[in-house]
């Protein structure tokens, strides 16, 4: 019997070829005021990031393309480092719908094209975003693998040596892969991502419309160190689930005998922004590790903002730590810079 081909997904801190971003467009998700704010945030990210790696910026139409060019021309940006793709997109969450670059057994780059359904068909439309991995594969002549299951990039966190973090609330949700068992899904992750061990956390934030993705609560800092979020307020609806996640991490014994190191980051007392009907938590887990730099979310809370920067400076001493005001983004979704970015790896052009 012929053995199945295996693939490998590297950690975010490994070398990137580029970063994918989707330019925000004026839709029902963004008021004109909010759009200006989030566009300025994007400009800041692009201005800083382009010194370290090429940026692939997706825009839905010519009007958006012209708006991008006008705004970036006023910034210190070398436009030769920004590749603009004028192609249909639905939203800005490149992490969840973008191509996931893996290596095959021969070390060649491939794109893993998981199905994408906007977190259980919650936010229509999503069909254009679902086509993005195939578009990238066709454009650059990269082999495209289709595992035939639904999975978002923000629902998984890998350390580059075969250990994956995820939450049961998102990855095992019936709105993703009805009829597929935990065992079947585990086998898919082992084969298509090179996973040897999965740490199953219970869930994420109750205000996360993505059903509690791991990217908003727990992240790898290095191969054997995780950073996880906790909430001190016992009356908060997420206190218990985050504490349970912490206990799972502390009790984890890795298969290779290496002990998992666990760092915690406690949210500030004033932990939400937005209106009373749509409050979003200020999660500092939305940092993005790029070539030579780390982008760190900031929320105009002086001590916590400073603590987040200091933590990244300690764990990534060889990288420039870049604080980015994310209040305009977090007001509209439980995500951060990590959620709007997708690293490309192993591609030459």
N, C-alpha and C positions, 0 to 999 in steps of 0.2 A: 504494500500500500504506500503510495507516494505521500511523503510528509508535507504538511502545510507550510507555505512560505511564512517567514517571520519578519516583522518590521520593528523599528526602534524609534521612540520619540525622545529627543533630548530635552534637557532642562532649559528654562528660559534664559539662564545666565550664560549658556553656551553661545558661541559666535553666531550672529545674525547676518544674513545677506541684506535684509531690509526690514522695514516695518510697514504694515498695512494700516491705513486709517480711512474712515469714511467721513467726508465733509458733511456737517449737519445742514439740513435743508429746512426751509420754512414750511413746516407741516403743522398738524394739530398738536404735535408734541412740543412745539416751540412757539411761544408768543414772540412778537417782533423784538420785545425787550430781552427776553431770554435768549433768543437767537444771537443777538449781538454779543451777549456775554459769553456764550459758549464758543462762538466763532473766535473771539479774542483768546480764549483758552487754547483752542486748536492752533492758532497762529503762534502762541508762545511755545507750545510743544514742538511744532515744526521748526521754529527758529532755533531751538536748542538741539533737537534731535538730529537735524540734518548735518551737523558737524561730525556725528558719530556713525551714521548709516543713512543709506538711501531711503526715501519715503515713497511708498506707493499710495497715492491719494485718490480715492474713488469719488467721483461726482456724478450725479444722475443726468445732467443735461448741460447744454451750452451756457445757459444763464448762470448756473452754479459754477461752471468752469471759469467764466469771466469774473465772477465775484471773488473766487479764490485768487486768481491772478492779480486782481486789483489790490486785494488786501495783503498778499505776500510781497508785492512789489514795494510796499511801504515798510517792510521789515528787513532785517539783515539776513536774508535768505538767498543762497545760491540756488536758483531755480533749476539748474542742471541736476541738482540732487533730489528733485521732487518730480516723480513720474506720475502724471495725471491720467487716470483711466476714466473716460467718459462712458459709463455703462450703467444700466438700470440697477438701482439699489433701493431698499426699503427703509433702512434705518442705519444708525451709526455703530451698532454693536459688532464690530469686526471680529472680536474675540470669539463670539459664539457661532458666527456663520462663515468666517474666513477659512482659507485652506490651512490644514494642519500638515506641516512638512515633517516627514519621517524618512528614515533610511532603510533600505532593504538589506538582505543578508550580504550583498556585495558592496555595501556602502554607498549605493546610488540613491539620490533623493527622489522621493515620490510624494504625491499629495494624497492624504487620506480624506476622502470626501464622504463625511457622515451626512445623514439626512438632517435637515434643519426645519423645525416647524414652529418657530417663535414661542418656545417654552410651552408646548402643549396647545398650540393653536390659540394662544391668548390674544395676540396682537396682529390683526390682519391689516395689510397683506404681508406675506413673507416669501413669496415664490421667487422674487428676484434675488434676494439674499441667498436663497438655497442654491442658486445657480453659480455663485461666485467661485467656489473651488474649481468647478469644471471650466469656467472661463479662464482662470489663471493657468490651469494645466494646459489648455489648448493654446493659449497665447505664447507660452514659453516652452512648449514641447515637453512637458513633464508627465510621466506616467501617473495616472489617476486611479486610485484604488477605492472601491465602493464596498464598505463592510455591510451595507444594507440594514443599519440601525440608526436611530436618531440619537444624536449626542452633540452638546455644545462645548466649545473650548473652555468656557468659564466654569464648567461643571467638573473639570478634572485638574489636578495639579501633580506634576511629576518631578522627581528629583534627578533624573538622568541616569540612574542606576537601577531602574526597574521597580521603584516604589511609587504608588499612586495614591493620592488623597482624593476623596470624594465624599459627597453626602448622599445618604439613602433618600432623603426627601426630594432630591432633584433627579439623580441618575436612575433610581428605581421607580420613579413616578409613572403611573399607568398612562399618563397623557403623553409620554414619550414613546415607549415600546410595549404596548399592550400585548400580552401573550408570550413575552420573552422572560424567562426566569432569571434570577440572580446568577445562577450557575452558567447559563448561556451567555449572559452579558459579561461575566468574568472571563469566560473563554475568549470572547471577542477582544477584550482589552489586553489579554495576555498575548494574543496573536498579532493584533494590528498595532499595538503600541509597545510591545516588548515588556509588558508588565509581569513581574514575578510575585508581587505582593501588593495587596490593596488594603488601605486603612479606611474603613467605612465609618465616617462620622454620622451622627444621627440626622442633623439638619442644620439649617442656616437661619437667617433673619426672617422674622414673620412679615416684614414689609418688603421682602424681596419678591417681586413678581415673577422671578425665575424659579420659584419653589425652593429657595434656600441654597443657592449655588455655593460651592466651596470657596470660590475666588473672593467672596465677600467676608469670609470668616476665618479662614486658615490658609497660610501660604508657606512654601518652602523658602528658607533663607540660604541654605546650602544643602548638601547631600543628606545630612542627618540632623538638621535643625529646622523646626517649624515655628512659625509665629502664629498664634491664635488669639482671637478676640474674646474678651470677657466683659460682662456688665456687672458692676458692683451692686446696683439697685435690685434687691430681691423681688421687688414688686413689678419690675419690668417684664413684659411677656416673653422676652428672649433670654432672661437670666438663666433659667433652668437648662435649656437646650445647649447654650454655650458652655455652661459648667459641665454638662454631660460630655460634650465634645472634648473638653479639657481632660476629663478623667480617662476617656478612651485613649487620648494621645499619651498621657502619663503612664498608662498601663501597657502600652504597646511594646512588644518584644519583637525586634526585627529578626527575620530568618537568618541573616548573616552574623548574628550575634552582636552587632553594633547597637548601642543604646540610642534611642531617639531622644534628642534634646528638645525641650519645649520652652519657648519664650512666650510670655503673655503681653498683650497690649490692652489696657483697660480704657474703655470709652469714657469721655468726659460726662459730667452730670447732665449738661444740656446736650443731649445726644441726637436731636432731630432738627431738621429744617423743613420748610414747606408749610402748607396749610394743614389744618387739623384733619382734613379728610384724606390727605395724601402725604403723611410725614415720612421722611427718609432718614435712616441712621447715618451718622458720620463715620463711616467705616474707613479706617486708614489702611485696610488690606488691599486697596486698589492701586498699589504701587506697580511700576513697570520697569523691569530690568532690561536695559538695552546695552549695546556695545559701548563700554566706557562710561556709562552713566546710569543713574536710577532716578526715575520720576516719582516724587512723593506727594500724595494728596495733602492739601491744606484747606482748613475750614474757618480761618479767622478766629481760632481759639489758641491763644498765644502759647500756653504751656504745652498742650497736647501736640500742636503743630511742631513745636521745637523738639519735643520728645521723639516724634516720628522721624524727623530729619536726623537727629543724633543716633537713633537706632540704625538707620540705613548707613550712616557714615561708619559706624562700628562694624557692621557686617559686610560692607562692600567698600573696603578701604582703597581699592584701586580704581574706583569709579567716581565720577563727579555726581554729587547728590543735588538734584534740581527740584526745589519745591514748586508746586503748581496749585494755584487756587482752583479748587474743584467745586465750589459751592453752586455755581451755575449748572453743573452737571448733576450733582447729587440731588438737587431739588426735584429732578424729573425721573430719576431712576436710582435704584440701589446698586450702584456700580462706581467705578473710578477709572483712572487712566488705563488700568489693566483691561477693563471691559471694552474700551474703544480701540484697542491696539491688537494686532496679530503679527507675531514675528514670522519672517520668511527665512528659511535656512537652506543652504546647499544649492542655491540657484546662481548661475552666472549669466550675465547679459551685457 
